[in-house]
Amino acid sequence: MLRVLRSRNYRLFWSGSFIANLGVWVQQIALGWLVYDMTRKASLLGTVSFVATCRCWRSVSWAVLSPTARRRAIMLGRLSVIATTALALSLLTATGHIAVWHIVAIS
């Protein structure tokens, strides 16, 4: 298993994927926490989690079903969308204009 880590390209790919996934996981936890803190309703917490899960499966199926697309373009596109939505959520939260529908729509 550690033999594959000798490849520089694989180490870069693995570390980049790990950091990107870690960011997504932290964002999902923070969004759930924010929604529950704002509303104290478990149903809205479930809604945000469900929408986020649907988004993940949609992007995975898109990547699997489009073998003609370049993998690098897919990865960079997905990371750009993730970064943009994270920035939008942080700006809305920092300015105090965040609402539950913003979180559901962006999730």
ZIZI-V574321 format. One record per residue. PSI is psi in degrees with one decimal (* if undefined). OMEGA is omega in whole degrees, -180 to 180 (none if undefined). D_FIRST is the distance of its C-alpha to the first C-alpha in Angstrom with 2 decimals. Layout:
BEGIN
psi:PSI omega:OMEGA d_first:D_FIRST
psi:PSI omega:OMEGA d_first:D_FIRST
END
This chain:
BEGIN
psi:-43.3 omega:-179 d_first:0.00
psi:-12.9 omega:-180 d_first:3.80
psi:-35.5 omega:-179 d_first:5.34
psi:-24.3 omega:180 d_first:6.12
psi:-4.9 omega:176 d_first:7.81
psi:-23.2 omega:180 d_first:10.18
psi:123.5 omega:-179 d_first:11.97
psi:-43.6 omega:-179 d_first:14.79
psi:-41.4 omega:179 d_first:15.57
psi:-39.5 omega:178 d_first:12.27
psi:-41.9 omega:178 d_first:12.52
psi:-44.8 omega:179 d_first:16.10
psi:-46.6 omega:-177 d_first:15.55
psi:-46.3 omega:-179 d_first:13.12
psi:-38.7 omega:176 d_first:15.50
psi:-43.2 omega:178 d_first:18.49
psi:-40.0 omega:179 d_first:17.51
psi:-46.7 omega:-179 d_first:16.78
psi:-42.3 omega:179 d_first:20.17
psi:-44.8 omega:179 d_first:21.99
psi:-37.9 omega:178 d_first:20.89
psi:-42.0 omega:178 d_first:21.74
psi:-41.4 omega:179 d_first:25.11
psi:-42.1 omega:180 d_first:25.80
psi:-44.1 omega:179 d_first:25.09
psi:-40.4 omega:179 d_first:27.34
psi:-42.0 omega:180 d_first:29.96
psi:-39.7 omega:177 d_first:30.07
psi:-43.9 omega:-179 d_first:30.56
psi:-38.5 omega:179 d_first:33.21
psi:-43.0 omega:177 d_first:34.98
psi:-43.7 omega:179 d_first:35.21
psi:-44.5 omega:180 d_first:36.52
psi:-45.5 omega:-180 d_first:39.00
psi:-45.1 omega:-179 d_first:40.30
psi:-36.7 omega:178 d_first:40.80
psi:-35.9 omega:-179 d_first:42.44
psi:-37.1 omega:-169 d_first:44.76
psi:-26.7 omega:-173 d_first:45.81
psi:28.9 omega:179 d_first:44.91
psi:118.3 omega:179 d_first:44.40
psi:-27.9 omega:-179 d_first:41.38
psi:-39.4 omega:178 d_first:42.22
psi:-34.2 omega:174 d_first:41.64
psi:-43.1 omega:177 d_first:38.36
psi:-38.2 omega:179 d_first:37.35
psi:-46.0 omega:180 d_first:38.66
psi:-42.2 omega:179 d_first:36.59
psi:-41.3 omega:179 d_first:33.40
psi:-46.1 omega:-180 d_first:34.28
psi:-41.0 omega:179 d_first:35.04
psi:-38.6 omega:178 d_first:31.80
psi:-41.4 omega:178 d_first:29.84
psi:-38.1 omega:179 d_first:31.89
psi:-42.0 omega:-179 d_first:31.15
psi:-45.6 omega:-179 d_first:27.37
psi:-35.0 omega:179 d_first:27.63
psi:-42.5 omega:-179 d_first:30.13
psi:-34.8 omega:177 d_first:27.97
psi:-45.3 omega:-179 d_first:24.93
psi:-35.4 omega:178 d_first:27.28
psi:-42.8 omega:-179 d_first:28.86
psi:-36.8 omega:-179 d_first:25.67
psi:-37.6 omega:-175 d_first:24.79
psi:-3.8 omega:180 d_first:28.40
psi:71.4 omega:-178 d_first:28.96
psi:-14.3 omega:-179 d_first:26.88
psi:-19.4 omega:180 d_first:29.58
psi:151.6 omega:178 d_first:29.02
psi:135.0 omega:-177 d_first:26.92
psi:-38.2 omega:180 d_first:23.69
psi:-40.8 omega:179 d_first:24.45
psi:-40.1 omega:178 d_first:27.90
psi:-47.7 omega:-178 d_first:26.69
psi:-46.9 omega:-180 d_first:24.33
psi:-36.9 omega:177 d_first:27.05
psi:-46.6 omega:179 d_first:29.66
psi:-43.3 omega:180 d_first:27.92
psi:-33.8 omega:176 d_first:27.21
psi:-42.8 omega:178 d_first:30.85
psi:-43.6 omega:179 d_first:32.15
psi:-44.2 omega:-180 d_first:30.12
psi:-40.1 omega:-180 d_first:31.39
psi:-44.1 omega:180 d_first:34.92
psi:-37.2 omega:177 d_first:35.09
psi:-41.6 omega:178 d_first:33.77
psi:-43.5 omega:178 d_first:36.44
psi:-44.7 omega:179 d_first:39.11
psi:-40.0 omega:-180 d_first:38.35
psi:-38.8 omega:178 d_first:38.38
psi:-42.7 omega:178 d_first:41.68
psi:-40.6 omega:-180 d_first:43.26
psi:-43.4 omega:-178 d_first:42.29
psi:-34.4 omega:-180 d_first:43.42
psi:-9.1 omega:179 d_first:46.75
psi:13.1 omega:-179 d_first:47.34
psi:9.8 omega:-176 d_first:47.74
psi:138.6 omega:174 d_first:44.80
psi:162.5 omega:-178 d_first:45.68
psi:-37.6 omega:-178 d_first:43.77
psi:-29.4 omega:175 d_first:44.34
psi:-44.8 omega:-178 d_first:42.68
psi:-42.8 omega:-180 d_first:39.51
psi:-42.5 omega:-179 d_first:39.60
psi:-41.9 omega:-178 d_first:40.37
psi:-30.3 omega:178 d_first:37.64
psi:* omega:none d_first:35.02
END
